[in-house]
Amino acid sequence: MIPLSIPLRQALDRLVLPILIVAALGIILLGQANRALTERVRMGLADILAPAYELVAWPQEQARALLDRMRDMGRIEAENQRLRAENANLRHWYDVAAALVDENAALKANLHWMPDPAPSFVTGRVVRDTSGLYARSVLVAANVEAGIHKDGIVLDGSGMVGRVTEIGSRSVRVLLITDASSRIPVRLEVSHGAAIMAGDNSGSPRLIYYPQDNPPIEGERVVTNGEIDTMPPGLPVGQIHYLRPGQPVVIPFASLGHLDIVRVFDYGRSTVVPPDAPGRIPLRRPTDSFTVPFPSPLGRG
């Protein structure tokens, strides 16, 4: 190191700032005069200093990763405790369900219970509906010969969609539960009331003919009550919502505005015919023909 006198060092200290300013102005002017050269110099310096930047950033990244790992460990511990409590609760209800299953099996055996047959179904895809008598209906492309009948119940993955009204060779028309022609008897699961769900061409069918002394409860589930032969009880339909006081509607579970894959069920309940009771007069079927013998005005002979 070259020894410098004190006056010389003081002079150099005073000249550092002006020299740096002049150098900065020179670099700026050089950059404006030759942009390509400035770009190459800047990228060269960046390449040289890149390892130094990585060396400085590495401890910060490691510290940040360690902090994140410690936070994750805290969250995992809390999640583990919650899952242990939930597992213990589920284990309790599993034991309760297993006991109820055994009890139910024993009661069915003692009562000689005959379970309902499993319903058959045909899966189809909803296609565009370009015509029809109904405002809210869809066409379902499906194998009709696989067992689709009129009044078949159509469901998607969430709930009831509607009923089959027309059958073609390769497709069926389904009347949605929101159509103004749709009337479905339903049951309310919480208030245990019976009502009629009437479509009105909107997205939320109205609920009518429910007991006035037992009105529906906001948010309760609506299911079918089985009063129609082809419709078993307990099919999920929707939940209650009040648009305004005294006007309950049903919010369907099914995504009626975005139907894609549906299933057409045949529950086979229409084949169950009640036995004839003594003195019971059988109803005439539409295909039967009969005549009432009237006495001849001319008498016999």
C-alpha positions in Angstrom: 0.0 0.0 0.0 1.4 3.4 -1.0 1.7 5.8 1.9 -0.1 9.1 1.2 0.0 12.3 3.1 -2.9 13.6 4.9 -3.6 16.6 2.6 -3.5 14.2 -0.4 -5.9 11.8 1.2 -8.3 14.7 2.0 -8.1 15.9 -1.6 -8.9 12.4 -2.9 -11.8 12.1 -0.5 -13.3 15.3 -1.9 -12.8 14.1 -5.5 -14.5 10.7 -5.0 -18.1 12.0 -5.3 -17.4 14.2 -8.4 -15.6 11.3 -10.1 -18.4 8.9 -9.4 -21.0 11.4 -10.7 -18.9 11.9 -13.9 -18.5 8.1 -14.3 -22.2 7.6 -13.9 -23.0 10.3 -16.5 -20.5 8.7 -18.8 -22.0 5.3 -18.5 -25.5 6.7 -19.1 -24.2 8.5 -22.2 -22.4 5.4 -23.4 -25.6 3.4 -22.9 -27.6 5.8 -24.9 -25.0 5.9 -27.7 -24.4 2.1 -28.0 -27.3 0.1 -26.5 -25.9 -3.2 -27.8 -22.6 -2.7 -26.0 -24.4 -1.7 -22.8 -26.6 -4.8 -23.0 -23.6 -7.1 -23.4 -21.7 -5.5 -20.5 -24.8 -5.7 -18.3 -25.4 -9.4 -19.1 -21.7 -10.2 -18.6 -21.7 -8.6 -15.2 -25.0 -10.5 -14.3 -23.4 -13.8 -15.4 -20.3 -13.0 -13.2 -22.3 -12.0 -10.2 -25.0 -14.7 -10.5 -23.1 -17.2 -8.3 -22.6 -14.5 -5.7 -26.4 -13.8 -5.8 -27.1 -17.5 -5.4 -24.7 -17.8 -2.5 -26.4 -14.9 -0.7 -29.9 -16.1 -1.4 -29.2 -19.7 -0.4 -29.3 -19.1 3.4 -32.5 -17.1 3.1 -34.2 -19.8 1.1 -33.1 -22.5 3.6 -34.3 -20.4 6.5 -37.6 -19.8 4.8 -38.0 -23.5 4.0 -37.2 -24.4 7.6 -39.8 -21.9 8.9 -42.4 -23.3 6.5 -41.6 -26.8 7.6 -42.0 -25.8 11.3 -45.4 -24.3 10.5 -46.5 -27.4 8.6 -45.5 -29.5 11.5 -47.7 -27.4 13.8 -50.6 -27.7 11.4 -50.0 -31.5 11.0 -50.1 -31.9 14.8 -53.4 -30.0 15.0 -54.8 -32.0 12.1 -53.6 -35.2 13.6 -55.4 -34.4 16.9 -58.6 -33.5 15.0 -58.4 -36.7 13.0 -57.9 -38.8 16.1 -61.0 -37.3 17.7 -63.0 -37.8 14.5 -61.8 -41.4 14.2 -62.9 -42.1 17.7 -66.3 -40.6 17.0 -66.6 -42.6 13.8 -65.6 -45.8 15.6 -68.4 -45.2 18.1 -71.0 -44.7 15.3 -69.5 -47.7 13.4 -70.2 -49.9 16.5 -73.7 -48.4 16.7 -74.4 -49.1 13.0 -73.1 -52.6 13.3 -75.4 -53.3 16.2 -78.3 -51.8 14.4 -77.6 -53.9 11.3 -77.6 -57.1 13.4 -80.8 -56.0 15.2 -82.4 -55.2 11.8 -81.4 -58.6 10.4 -82.8 -60.4 13.4 -86.1 -58.5 13.3 -86.5 -59.2 9.5 -85.8 -62.8 10.1 -88.5 -63.0 12.9 -91.0 -61.1 10.7 -90.2 -63.1 7.5 -89.5 -59.8 5.8 -89.5 -59.8 2.0 -87.3 -57.0 0.8 -88.2 -54.9 -2.2 -86.6 -56.0 -5.5 -83.6 -53.9 -6.6 -84.7 -51.5 -9.3 -83.4 -51.8 -12.8 -82.1 -48.7 -14.6 -80.7 -47.6 -17.9 -78.1 -44.9 -18.2 -78.3 -42.3 -20.9 -76.9 -38.9 -22.0 -79.0 -35.8 -22.2 -79.2 -34.3 -25.7 -80.7 -31.1 -27.0 -84.4 -30.8 -26.9 -85.7 -29.0 -30.0 -89.4 -29.7 -29.8 -92.1 -30.9 -27.5 -95.3 -30.0 -25.7 -93.6 -29.1 -22.4 -91.6 -26.0 -21.5 -89.2 -27.9 -19.2 -88.3 -31.2 -20.7 -85.1 -32.9 -22.1 -84.3 -35.7 -24.5 -82.3 -38.6 -23.2 -80.5 -40.8 -25.7 -80.6 -44.3 -24.3 -81.2 -47.9 -25.2 -85.0 -48.0 -25.0 -85.1 -51.8 -25.5 -83.1 -52.3 -22.2 -86.3 -51.8 -20.2 -87.4 -48.1 -20.3 -91.1 -47.7 -19.7 -93.4 -44.7 -19.6 -93.5 -43.0 -16.2 -90.0 -44.2 -15.4 -88.2 -42.2 -12.8 -85.1 -40.2 -13.9 -82.4 -39.3 -11.5 -78.9 -37.8 -11.7 -76.1 -38.2 -9.2 -77.8 -35.8 -6.7 -81.6 -36.2 -6.9 -84.8 -36.5 -8.9 -84.8 -35.0 -12.4 -88.3 -36.0 -13.7 -90.4 -38.7 -15.3 -90.5 -40.3 -18.7 -93.5 -39.0 -20.8 -92.7 -40.2 -24.3 -90.7 -43.1 -25.7 -89.1 -43.2 -29.1 -86.9 -45.8 -30.8 -83.6 -44.4 -29.5 -84.5 -41.7 -27.1 -87.1 -40.8 -24.4 -88.5 -37.4 -23.4 -88.3 -36.6 -19.7 -90.7 -34.1 -18.1 -88.6 -32.2 -15.5 -89.9 -31.6 -12.0 -89.8 -27.8 -12.7 -92.3 -27.9 -15.6 -95.8 -26.4 -15.0 -97.4 -29.8 -15.8 -95.4 -31.6 -13.1 -97.2 -32.5 -9.9 -95.4 -34.8 -7.4 -96.6 -35.8 -3.9 -93.7 -35.3 -1.5 -92.9 -35.7 2.2 -91.0 -33.3 4.4 -88.4 -35.1 6.5 -88.2 -32.8 9.5 -91.8 -31.5 9.9 -93.2 -34.9 8.7 -95.8 -33.2 6.6 -97.2 -34.2 3.2 -97.5 -31.8 0.3 -97.6 -31.5 -3.5 -94.6 -30.1 -5.3 -95.9 -28.1 -8.3 -93.7 -26.9 -11.1 -94.1 -23.4 -12.5 -91.5 -23.3 -15.3 -89.0 -21.7 -12.9 -86.0 -23.2 -11.3 -87.8 -23.7 -8.0 -91.1 -25.6 -7.9 -93.7 -24.4 -5.5 -95.0 -26.3 -2.5 -98.8 -26.5 -2.2 -101.4 -28.3 -0.2 -99.2 -28.6 2.9 -100.8 -28.6 6.4 -101.3 -25.0 7.5 -100.8 -25.9 11.2 -97.5 -27.6 10.3 -95.7 -25.4 7.8 -92.5 -26.5 6.1 -89.2 -25.6 7.8 -86.5 -23.7 6.1 -83.8 -26.0 4.8 -85.4 -29.3 5.5 -85.2 -32.1 2.9 -88.0 -33.0 0.5 -88.4 -36.6 -0.6 -91.1 -38.5 -2.5 -93.8 -40.1 -0.4 -94.6 -43.1 -2.6 -98.2 -42.3 -3.3 -97.6 -42.9 -7.1 -97.3 -46.5 -8.1 -94.2 -46.0 -10.2 -92.4 -43.7 -7.6 -91.1 -45.3 -4.4 -90.9 -43.3 -1.2 -87.7 -41.6 -0.1 -86.2 -40.4 -3.4 -84.3 -37.2 -2.8 -85.9 -34.2 -4.4 -84.6 -31.0 -2.8 -84.8 -28.7 0.2 -87.2 -26.0 1.4 -86.5 -22.3 0.9 -88.8 -19.4 1.6 -88.8 -16.7 -1.1 -91.0 -14.7 1.2 -93.1 -15.5 4.3 -95.8 -18.0 3.4 -94.4 -19.0 0.0 -92.1 -22.1 0.3 -90.4 -23.4 -2.7 -88.2 -26.4 -3.4 -84.6 -26.0 -4.4 -83.9 -29.2 -6.4 -80.9 -31.3 -5.6 -80.4 -32.2 -9.3 -78.5 -29.8 -11.5 -81.4 -29.4 -13.9 -79.6 -26.6 -15.8 -76.5 -28.7 -16.5 -77.8 -32.2 -17.0 -75.4 -34.6 -18.7 -75.6 -38.3 -17.6 -78.9 -39.5 -16.0 -80.4 -42.8 -15.1 -83.9 -44.0 -15.9 -85.2 -46.3 -13.1 -87.9 -48.9 -13.3 -89.0 -49.7 -9.8 -91.6 -52.2 -11.0 -94.2 -51.0 -8.5 -97.0 -50.8 -11.1 -96.9 -54.6 -11.4 -98.1 -55.0 -7.8 -101.8 -55.6 -8.0 -103.9 -55.8 -4.8 -105.9 -59.0 -4.2 -109.6 -59.1 -4.8 -111.6 -58.7 -1.6 -115.0 -60.3 -1.1 -117.7 -58.1 -2.7 -115.1 -55.9 -4.5 -116.2 -54.8 -7.9 -113.3 -54.8 -10.4 -112.7 -51.6 -12.3 -113.1 -51.7 -16.0 -109.9 -51.4 -17.9 -109.8 -49.0 -20.8 -109.3 -51.9 -23.2 -112.3 -53.8 -21.9 -115.6 -53.4 -23.7 -119.0 -54.2 -22.3 -122.6 -53.4 -23.1 -125.5 -53.0 -20.7 -128.5 -55.1 -21.7 -131.5 -52.8 -22.1 -134.9 -54.4 -22.2 -136.6 -54.4 -25.5 -139.4 -51.9 -25.8 -141.4 -54.5 -27.7 -141.1 -57.0 -25.0 -140.2 -60.6 -25.5 -141.2 -62.6 -28.4 
